[in-house]
Amino acid sequence: MEAKRGRVLVSKMKRRFYRLSALLIFLLLIFIQSLTLAQPSQNSTPNTLIPKEKTLIVGLSPVPPFIIKSSNNQGNTDWDGVGVQLWREIAYELDLDYEWREVQAEQSINQLKSGKLDVALMTATAPREEQVDFTQSYFATTLGVATKQKQRLWEIVKAVISPQFLKICFWVTVILFVVGLLCWVFEHKSNEKMYNKSPIKGIWDGFWWAGVTMTTIGYGDKAPHTIGGRILALLWMLVAMGLTASLTASLTSLLVLDQGIQPIQVQQLKTMQVGSIANSTAARYLTLEQIQFQTFSNPADGLKAVDEGKIDAFVHDTTTLWTINKNDFKKLIHVEDTGIQASHYTFALPSNSPLREPLNRQLLQELSEPDWQAMLERYLPKSSQ
């Protein structure tokens, strides 16, 4: 009996111990969770890292189509472009207050380092990376060379008397002669009014008919009457359509004079008066290639200098040159894409800025959205010329 009571007592003590242990474990888990919530997470949005009253100063300077400056109806400065719209989307999603501040491109780095700017819309380069931080790139474009288009009479004459052009003319003449001869063979006996019985005059009539038929002019002064002549005419008209298309393409490639650098040759630039933007990717490339160049404050001034003949070539990123040439110069400047030395458009931040990680995450999210491609199609030029 005593032993039975002892076993019951031990059983009750075990149950009480288990209950107490479970309660202690539960309280410990609650305590650990409260400590975790109290600590700032590395994945916190900028709202937890920047005071709510903080208004970010975002620096920018016009670089179409990424940063476009305009004026609204009230005469106030308005901003548009790929980079501007992308920043607006990111700021909205992260609940960031900001205001624009126009700065010279070469001053952006110093103002970021001094704290006058919190963010700057600009291109990333290796020297700049040593001084400030950059987010992920949202667009990359290669270097382009802008030159003035030249079409001189002597250059047109040289194209016309070139061996390629004369060779084309020779073979076209041979084909027309053969077709004219066959037409005269079929027609000279039964079509005396249109094709003279004399071989020389008759073949000339056939040659004339073949030429006007090929060019689809068709005066109607001469036409075959025989079955053989009409079959020949039908076959010639079908062949002439393809021949005319090929001939037009060949002549166009010879006669359209394009005085730009195709492709860019470094040796050519060394003998030319060249311009570029100071401290840009293009300027860095020209320096590495030991090419002397004149600096300009913005791409529009550089293209204007090319148009006025003050410099021979202006080197900058291709997309910007295409856009300015299309909008401001009506495509009067020739812009050639070199395919080298890419420029990466991004957001610059002071070193160790708490904004970098949140901006990168949101930037990658925005680039994966379908609207991003629609935005690029809206702003970027559809063709080079």
Sequence and secondary structure as in RCSB ss.txt:
>XXXX:A:sequence
MEAKRGRVLVSKMKRRFYRLSALLIFLLLIFIQSLTLAQPSQNSTPNTLIPKEKTLIVGLSPVPPFIIKSSNNQG
NTDWDGVGVQLWREIAYELDLDYEWREVQAEQSINQLKSGKLDVALMTATAPREEQVDFTQSYFATTLGVATKQK
QRLWEIVKAVISPQFLKICFWVTVILFVVGLLCWVFEHKSNEKMYNKSPIKGIWDGFWWAGVTMTTIGYGDKAPH
TIGGRILALLWMLVAMGLTASLTASLTSLLVLDQGIQPIQVQQLKTMQVGSIANSTAARYLTLEQIQFQTFSNPA
DGLKAVDEGKIDAFVHDTTTLWTINKNDFKKLIHVEDTGIQASHYTFALPSNSPLREPLNRQLLQELSEPDWQAM
LERYLPKSSQ
>XXXX:A:secstr
 HHHHHHHHHHHHHHHHHHHHHHHHHHHHHHHHHHHHHS  TT  HHHHS TT  EEEEE  BTTTBEEEE TTS
 EEEESHHHHHHHHHHHHHT  EEEEE  GGGHHHHHHHTS SEEEEEE HHHHTTSEE   SEEE EEEEEE  
  HHHHHHHHTSHHHHHHHHHHHHHHHHHHHHHHHHHTTT TTTS SSHHHHHHHHHHHHHHHHTT   SS    
SHHHHHHHHHHHHHHHHHHHHHHHHHHHHHS   S SS  HHHHHTS EEEETTSHHHHHHHHTT  EEEESSHH
HHHHHHHTTS SEEEEEHHHHHHHHHHHSTT EEEEE   S EEEEEEE TT TTHHHHHHHHHHHHTSHHHHHH
HHHHS SS  
